[in-house]
Amino acid sequence: MIKSEAIKNILQDDSFTEALDQLVKTHLDMLINSDVDDKLAREICYMRITTINEIMAHLQSIADDKKINDNKWKI
C-alpha cells in the first residue's frame, strides 16, 4: 500500500523538487535551442516534460488523498 504521508515527505524535499525542476529546465533549454527542422528532438523534449509533470501530479494526488479523506467526514 502506498503511504500518502511518505509521498508528501518526498514532495516536500527541496533536493527532490530542485532536481526535477532542473530536469524540466534542461529539457526546456533543449527545446528552445533546437533547430527549426529538428521536429523529433522537440517532440522528445515535450514528451519528457509532460511525463515529469504527470508524475508530479500523480504524486501530489497521492499525498492529498489523506487530506481529502480526513476532511470528507467534517462536512
DABELLIN-V293987 format. One record per residue. N is the residue number from 1. RES is the residue in one letter. SS is DSSP state (helix for helix, strand for strand, loop for the rest). PSI is psi in whole degrees, -180 to 180 (* if undefined). Layout:
[[N:RES:SS:PSI] [N:RES:SS:PSI]]
This chain:
[[1:M:loop:138] [2:I:loop:129] [3:K:loop:116] [4:S:helix:-31] [5:E:helix:-39] [6:A:helix:-41] [7:I:helix:-40] [8:K:helix:-41] [9:N:helix:-39] [10:I:helix:-44] [11:L:helix:-23] [12:Q:helix:-6] [13:D:loop:118] [14:D:helix:-37] [15:S:helix:-41] [16:F:helix:-50] [17:T:helix:-37] [18:E:helix:-40] [19:A:helix:-43] [20:L:helix:-37] [21:D:helix:-41] [22:Q:helix:-37] [23:L:helix:-44] [24:V:helix:-43] [25:K:helix:-40] [26:T:helix:-45] [27:H:helix:-33] [28:L:helix:-42] [29:D:helix:-42] [30:M:helix:-40] [31:L:helix:-46] [32:I:helix:-39] [33:N:loop:8] [34:S:loop:156] [35:D:loop:153] [36:V:loop:-36] [37:D:loop:-6] [38:D:loop:68] [39:K:helix:-39] [40:L:helix:-43] [41:A:helix:-41] [42:R:helix:-40] [43:E:helix:-41] [44:I:helix:-45] [45:C:helix:-44] [46:Y:helix:-45] [47:M:helix:-39] [48:R:helix:-43] [49:I:helix:-43] [50:T:helix:-41] [51:T:helix:-45] [52:I:helix:-45] [53:N:helix:-39] [54:E:helix:-40] [55:I:helix:-45] [56:M:helix:-41] [57:A:helix:-39] [58:H:helix:-45] [59:L:helix:-40] [60:Q:helix:-38] [61:S:helix:-35] [62:I:helix:-44] [63:A:helix:-35] [64:D:helix:-13] [65:D:helix:-44] [66:K:helix:-43] [67:K:helix:-40] [68:I:helix:-45] [69:N:helix:-36] [70:D:helix:-37] [71:N:helix:-16] [72:K:helix:-35] [73:W:loop:0] [74:K:loop:-4] [75:I:loop:*]]
